[in-house]
Amino acid sequence: MSRVTSSDDTNTSSLFDDNESQQPVLSPGQTHAVGVLPAHGIVNMVREKQIWASGGVLDDQIQPASLDLRLGDTAYRIRASFLPGENGQVMDKINRLAYHKIDLSQGAVLETGCVYLVPLMEALALPERTAGFANPKSSTGRIDVFTRLITDFGVEFDKVPAGYKGHLYLEVSPRTFPVLVRSGSRLSQIRFRRGAANHSDSELKRLHQEQGLVDGPANISGGLGLSIDLRGDSKTGLIGYRGKRHAGLIDVDKPGELAISQYWEPLYHGDQNEIILDPDEFYILASREAVTIPPTHAAEMMPFNPLVGEFRVHYAGFFDPGFGCGEAGGKGARAVLEVRSREVPFILEHGQVIGRLVYERLTDVPETLYGAGLNSNYQAQGLKLSKHFKSS
């Protein structure tokens, strides 16, 4: 498997130097100084040693607008989730909070209801104008594995401040299914942003008029509103799935091997066009709208909004440029939603707005779009489980 090489892949001494003279490298054709970096911008970061990994960063880690992050050799079972704080380092907290150390080199099972912290293979030496933000990968969210990125001196999850120089750590907590992971497993991904790149509502409305972001009228207020589909497939009436407790183990690195019936209970359309979300149960549902992410943009689903209900609607929130886009083989794709009610049972009704997509401009159009030549798992999707399950 090929890797992206830097000017000195074997020398790690300069990764955490105090020299701030490095500036982000713009590739030919980049047109915006502010925005989310596309794949070729990430390649430049690797070459300039702003992203570093022992053994190098692999070509297939780089997605149209994000970088897959890989688990390192060791996991720590810890007492509780934490943030190190502006004066703290992660390993100092681990030394105090860890129950035991787990070798991932040959694979290990992470149990449900437990919290683990894993140092990642990748480290960063970001320029002063470049920040990072992370999300679980789609296949991670769809099996109800909760992940959050942590940095040294971090005061927020999933955010890497501009100019950060240091290691990265991933909090991992399986909720419904135990998972088998190993060194090199990819559970999360990171994007890089220069400046504030999200669109105002007026800009988003203009983008919808030009590109057609959804197949119908667009609900735009603080992002693009998405509603829930509870009518389902016209032939089968299938509207979604509920995860089965005490099901089998899922190997996160083996696609297409598991029987759906052993892990999921199918849910069907009812007379009331509604569903009651039970607390602590995990659901896979889909948006009513077919979504398009133009090649010039990336998007992120906001995971939780208490103003529309006490439930979390999405773990894996990144939508890549080209998702659902006709020129990338999509022609619109529904957003698959990972839904979990919080404190109380909650009724969802067909057509109810359940989340919002925030669109962000890229600094330049990526050379390869989601789905186009990347063997993307969820292009042109309807209601679809993670890649680990056999096609029904």
C-alpha positions in Angstrom: 0.0 0.0 0.0 1.5 3.3 -1.1 2.1 6.2 1.2 2.5 10.0 0.9 6.0 10.9 1.6 7.3 14.0 3.3 10.6 15.7 2.8 12.0 13.6 5.7 9.8 10.7 6.8 12.2 9.2 9.2 13.1 12.4 11.2 10.6 13.2 13.9 12.7 15.7 15.8 11.4 18.7 13.9 7.7 17.8 14.5 7.4 19.7 17.7 10.0 22.4 17.2 9.0 25.9 18.4 9.8 27.4 15.0 6.6 29.1 13.8 7.9 30.1 10.4 6.2 27.3 8.5 3.3 28.6 6.4 0.6 26.5 4.7 1.5 25.5 1.1 -1.1 26.3 -1.5 -1.2 24.0 -4.5 -1.6 25.4 -8.0 -5.2 26.2 -8.7 -6.3 26.9 -5.1 -8.7 29.9 -5.3 -9.7 30.6 -1.7 -7.5 31.5 1.3 -10.3 30.5 3.6 -12.1 27.2 3.6 -11.8 23.4 4.2 -8.7 21.8 2.6 -9.4 19.3 -0.2 -7.3 16.2 -0.7 -4.4 17.8 -2.5 -4.1 20.4 0.3 -3.8 17.5 2.8 -1.1 15.9 0.6 0.8 19.2 0.8 0.5 19.1 4.6 2.0 15.7 4.7 4.8 16.7 2.5 5.5 19.7 4.7 5.4 17.5 7.8 2.4 19.3 9.2 0.9 15.8 9.3 3.2 13.0 10.4 2.9 9.3 11.1 5.4 6.6 11.9 5.9 4.7 8.6 4.2 7.5 6.7 0.6 8.5 5.8 -1.0 6.0 3.3 -2.5 7.2 0.1 -5.9 5.7 0.8 -6.2 7.5 4.1 -6.8 10.7 2.2 -10.4 11.3 1.3 -11.8 14.2 -0.9 -11.8 16.6 2.1 -10.6 14.6 5.1 -7.9 12.3 6.5 -8.6 8.9 8.0 -7.0 8.5 11.4 -5.5 5.1 12.6 -5.4 3.5 16.0 -1.9 3.0 17.4 -0.5 -0.1 19.2 -2.0 0.4 22.6 -5.4 1.1 24.1 -6.1 2.2 27.7 -9.3 1.2 29.5 -10.1 4.3 31.6 -12.5 5.1 34.4 -14.2 7.9 32.7 -14.1 10.3 29.8 -12.1 13.5 30.3 -10.5 16.6 28.8 -7.0 17.4 29.8 -7.6 21.2 30.1 -5.5 24.1 29.0 -2.6 23.1 31.4 -2.9 19.3 31.1 -1.4 16.5 28.9 -3.4 13.4 28.0 -0.8 10.8 29.1 -0.7 12.4 32.6 -4.4 11.8 32.9 -4.1 8.3 31.5 -1.5 7.4 34.1 -4.0 8.4 36.8 -7.3 7.1 35.3 -6.3 3.9 33.4 -7.5 0.6 34.7 -5.2 -1.4 32.4 -3.3 -1.3 29.1 -4.3 -3.3 26.1 -2.1 -4.5 23.2 -3.8 -3.8 19.9 -1.0 -5.2 17.7 -2.8 -8.5 17.3 -6.3 -7.2 17.8 -8.4 -6.8 20.9 -12.1 -6.6 21.8 -13.5 -3.3 23.1 -16.5 -4.1 25.2 -19.8 -2.1 25.3 -20.3 0.3 28.2 -16.6 0.8 28.6 -14.4 3.9 27.8 -11.1 3.4 26.1 -8.4 5.9 25.1 -6.1 5.1 22.1 -3.0 7.1 21.1 -3.3 7.5 17.3 -0.5 6.9 14.7 -0.9 10.4 13.3 0.5 13.6 14.9 0.2 17.2 13.8 2.4 20.3 13.5 -0.2 22.8 12.2 0.5 26.2 10.9 -1.0 29.2 12.8 -3.9 29.6 10.4 -4.9 26.0 10.1 -7.2 24.1 12.6 -8.6 20.6 12.6 -12.0 19.1 13.5 -12.8 15.5 13.7 -15.8 13.1 13.5 -16.3 9.3 13.5 -16.2 7.7 10.1 -19.7 6.7 8.7 -19.1 3.0 9.3 -18.1 3.7 12.9 -21.2 5.7 13.7 -23.6 3.2 12.1 -22.5 0.5 14.5 -23.0 2.8 17.5 -19.3 3.2 18.4 -18.9 6.7 19.9 -15.5 8.3 19.3 -14.1 11.7 20.2 -10.7 13.2 19.3 -8.6 14.6 22.2 -5.4 16.7 22.1 -2.9 17.7 24.8 -4.1 20.9 26.5 -7.5 20.4 24.9 -10.6 22.1 26.3 -13.0 20.8 23.6 -13.6 17.4 22.0 -13.0 16.8 18.3 -11.3 20.2 17.8 -7.6 20.8 17.1 -6.7 24.5 17.6 -4.7 26.3 14.9 -1.0 26.0 15.4 -1.3 22.8 17.5 1.9 20.7 17.6 1.5 17.4 19.3 0.0 13.9 19.4 -3.6 12.9 18.9 -5.7 10.5 21.0 -9.1 8.9 20.4 -11.7 8.2 23.0 -13.6 5.1 21.9 -16.8 3.8 23.6 -18.9 1.0 21.9 -22.5 1.4 22.9 -24.5 -1.5 21.4 -22.1 -4.0 19.9 -18.6 -5.1 21.1 -16.0 -4.4 18.4 -12.7 -6.0 17.4 -10.1 -3.4 16.6 -6.3 -3.5 15.9 -3.4 -1.2 15.3 -4.2 0.6 12.0 -8.0 0.4 12.4 -9.7 3.6 11.2 -12.6 4.7 13.3 -12.4 8.5 12.9 -11.4 11.2 10.4 -10.2 14.8 10.5 -10.7 17.8 8.3 -8.5 20.9 8.2 -9.8 24.4 7.9 -8.3 27.8 7.3 -10.4 30.5 8.8 -14.2 30.4 9.3 -15.6 28.7 6.2 -19.3 28.0 6.9 -22.0 29.8 4.9 -24.5 32.3 6.0 -28.2 31.4 5.3 -28.3 33.8 2.3 -25.2 32.2 0.8 -26.7 28.7 1.4 -30.0 29.8 -0.3 -28.0 31.0 -3.3 -26.1 27.7 -3.4 -29.4 25.8 -3.4 -30.7 27.8 -6.3 -27.6 27.1 -8.3 -27.0 23.5 -7.3 -30.2 22.0 -5.9 -29.0 20.8 -2.5 -32.1 18.8 -1.9 -34.8 17.4 -4.1 -37.5 19.9 -3.3 -37.9 23.1 -1.3 -35.0 23.8 1.1 -35.5 24.5 4.8 -32.6 26.9 5.5 -32.2 28.4 8.9 -28.8 28.0 10.6 -28.0 25.4 8.0 -30.0 23.1 5.7 -32.8 21.3 7.6 -33.4 17.6 7.1 -36.5 15.8 8.0 -37.2 12.2 8.9 -38.7 9.6 6.6 -41.1 7.3 8.4 -43.1 6.1 5.4 -40.2 4.0 4.1 -39.9 1.8 1.1 -43.1 1.7 -0.9 -42.9 -2.1 -1.4 -41.7 -3.4 1.9 -42.6 -0.5 4.3 -39.1 -0.7 5.9 -38.3 2.6 7.6 -35.2 1.6 9.6 -33.5 -0.7 12.1 -33.1 -1.0 15.8 -29.9 -2.5 17.2 -30.2 -5.8 19.1 -28.7 -5.9 22.5 -26.3 -8.8 23.3 -25.6 -9.4 19.6 -22.3 -10.7 18.3 -18.9 -9.1 17.9 -18.2 -6.8 14.9 -14.7 -6.8 13.4 -14.4 -3.2 12.2 -11.9 -4.1 9.5 -14.0 -6.8 7.8 -16.7 -5.6 5.4 -19.7 -7.6 4.1 -19.5 -10.6 6.4 -22.3 -10.2 9.0 -25.9 -11.2 8.7 -28.3 -8.3 9.3 -30.8 -10.4 11.2 -28.3 -11.3 14.0 -27.7 -7.6 14.8 -30.7 -5.6 13.8 -34.5 -5.6 14.2 -36.2 -4.2 11.1 -38.8 -1.4 11.7 -41.8 -0.9 9.4 -44.2 1.9 8.5 -47.1 2.2 10.9 -50.6 3.7 10.5 -49.6 6.8 12.6 -46.5 7.7 10.5 -44.5 7.9 13.7 -42.0 6.1 15.8 -41.3 6.2 19.6 -37.6 6.3 20.4 -36.9 4.4 23.6 -34.1 5.7 25.8 -30.7 3.9 25.4 -31.8 2.2 22.2 -30.0 2.8 18.9 -31.8 3.4 15.6 -30.7 3.6 12.0 -33.2 5.9 10.1 -33.0 8.0 6.9 -33.8 11.5 5.8 -36.8 12.2 3.7 -34.7 14.5 1.4 -32.1 13.3 -1.1 -29.0 15.5 -0.4 -26.3 16.8 -2.7 -22.9 18.1 -1.7 -21.4 20.1 -4.6 -17.8 19.5 -5.5 -17.0 23.0 -4.2 -18.2 22.3 -0.7 -18.1 19.9 2.3 -20.8 19.6 4.9 -21.3 18.5 8.5 -24.4 17.3 10.3 -24.9 19.0 13.7 -25.4 16.0 16.1 -27.7 17.4 18.7 -30.1 20.3 19.0 -32.2 20.4 22.2 -34.6 22.8 20.6 -36.0 20.1 18.4 -36.0 17.2 20.9 -34.0 15.3 23.4 -32.2 13.0 21.0 -28.9 12.7 19.2 -29.4 12.4 15.4 -25.9 11.8 14.0 -22.5 10.5 15.2 -20.6 10.5 11.9 -21.4 14.0 10.6 -19.0 14.5 7.7 -20.4 14.7 4.1 -17.7 14.8 1.5 -17.7 16.9 -1.7 -19.5 14.9 -4.4 -21.8 13.1 -2.0 -25.1 12.6 -3.9 -23.7 14.6 -6.8 -24.7 13.4 -10.3 -21.2 13.9 -11.8 -19.8 11.6 -9.1 -22.4 8.9 -9.6 -24.8 9.9 -6.9 -27.9 11.8 -8.3 -29.0 12.6 -4.7 -28.5 10.5 -1.6 -30.4 10.3 1.6 -28.7 11.0 4.8 -28.6 7.9 7.0 -29.1 9.0 10.6 -27.8 7.4 13.8 -30.4 8.2 16.3 -30.4 7.8 20.1 -33.0 9.3 22.5 -31.6 10.8 25.7 -33.5 10.9 28.9 -37.1 10.1 28.0 -39.0 8.3 25.3 -39.6 10.6 22.3 -42.0 10.5 19.4 -40.7 11.3 15.9 -43.3 12.0 13.2 -42.9 11.7 9.5 -41.5 14.9 8.0 -40.3 16.3 11.3 -37.1 18.3 11.1 -34.4 16.4 13.0 -31.1 17.9 12.0 -29.2 20.5 10.0 -26.4 20.3 7.6 -23.8 23.1 7.7 -22.1 23.6 4.4 -18.5 24.9 4.1 -16.6 26.1 1.1 -13.5 24.3 0.1 -10.3 26.2 -0.7 -10.4 24.4 -4.1 -12.2 21.6 -5.9 -10.7 18.1 -5.0 -9.2 16.1 -7.9 -11.4 13.1 -6.9 -14.9 13.4 -5.6 -16.8 11.1 -3.1 -17.9 8.0 -5.0 -16.0 8.7 -8.2 -13.3 6.1 -8.4 -12.9 5.8 -4.6 -15.2 2.7 -4.1 -17.2 4.8 -1.6 -19.6 2.7 0.4 -22.5 5.1 0.7 -22.8 7.0 -2.6 -26.4 7.1 -4.0 -27.6 5.5 -0.8 -31.0 5.1 0.6 -31.5 3.5 4.0 -28.3 1.5 4.4 -26.5 -0.2 7.3 -22.7 0.0 7.7 -20.4 -1.8 5.3 -19.8 -4.7 7.8 -23.2 -6.3 6.9 -24.1 -8.5 3.9 -26.3 -6.9 1.3 -29.9 -8.0 1.9 
